[in-house]
Structure formats: structure tokens, C-alpha cells
Amino acid sequence: MTGDKRFKKVYSQGTVNVTEIWVDQDTGVNYIFHASGYAGGLTPMLDRDGKPVISPVENR
């Protein structure tokens, strides 16, 4: 996977208070990132059963 980006940003909202969704291109797991000022955090997105949200992964 040399030269390929593992994570792909699929959603972005805001400029001061930023919310983004990133997808791991190897596993399909979705992560939500939120930043406000100098603070921020990243966590996997979970469905109603507490399992990770997984997007289909393209063959690369």
C-alpha cells in the first residue's frame, strides 16, 4: 500500500467547530472527528447495537 492514503475524509462541516467523518480504507471502519478551538477528539462511530459503522471497502 505504498503511497496510498489509508484514511479518506467523506464528510466535513464547520470552520471553527469542525466535525468530520473519516473512513479507514483498509477496514471500512468510520471515525468521527470533532474539533473546537484548540481541542479535538476522534472516536469510532457506533451503530445502535454498539458495533462499529463499516463502509464497503474498494479493492485497491
C-alpha positions in Angstrom: 0.0 0.0 0.0 2.9 2.3 -0.6 1.8 5.9 -1.5 -1.9 5.2 -0.8 -3.7 7.1 1.9 -5.2 4.8 4.5 -7.9 7.3 5.6 -10.4 9.2 3.4 -12.5 12.1 4.6 -16.1 11.6 3.5 -17.8 14.4 5.4 -16.9 17.8 6.7 -18.9 20.5 8.4 -17.9 23.8 10.1 -14.9 26.0 10.3 -14.5 27.0 14.0 -16.3 23.9 15.3 -15.3 21.2 12.9 -17.0 17.8 12.5 -15.6 15.3 10.1 -16.1 11.6 9.2 -13.1 9.6 8.1 -13.1 6.1 6.7 -10.3 3.6 7.1 -9.7 2.4 3.6 -8.3 -1.0 4.8 -11.1 -2.0 7.3 -14.0 0.3 6.3 -14.5 1.5 9.9 -15.9 5.0 10.1 -14.5 7.5 12.6 -15.9 10.9 13.7 -13.6 13.7 14.5 -14.7 16.9 16.3 -12.5 20.0 17.0 -13.4 23.2 18.7 -10.7 25.8 19.2 -7.5 24.0 20.3 -9.3 20.8 21.5 -10.3 17.9 19.4 -11.2 14.2 19.6 -11.5 11.1 17.4 -13.7 8.0 18.0 -15.1 5.2 16.0 -18.7 5.6 15.0 -21.1 3.0 16.5 -24.5 1.7 15.4 -27.4 1.3 17.8 -26.1 -2.1 18.9 -22.7 -0.7 19.8 -20.9 -2.2 16.8 -18.6 -0.1 14.5 -20.1 1.5 11.5 -18.4 -0.1 8.5 -18.5 1.2 4.9 -17.8 -1.1 1.9 -14.1 -1.2 1.0 -13.0 -0.9 -2.6 -10.3 -3.4 -3.8 -7.1 -1.5 -4.2 
